[in-house]
């Protein structure tokens, strides 16, 4: 597993993801291990999945509620929270 030691390295890993290289795993010292998976966006896929699985709809609603309460963060928020000292 690759160690990411700077924000620039993290952005490079994300930028290099494509159809042939759709999964990247890395660790950030002091933060943990991460896996990023590129998924083709299908406008109907989430809606169709939720219709097939009521538990999934509940999970989405719970996740949204936790985010509204400040118990979660977006990917953008995560990237903004990382500082150079996090990679040492």
Secondary structure, DSSP 8 states (H G I E B T S, - for coil): -EE--SHHHHHHHHHT--SSS-EEEEEETTTEEEEEE-----TTHHHHHHHH-HHHHHHHHHHHHHHHTTS---HHHHHHH--GGGG-
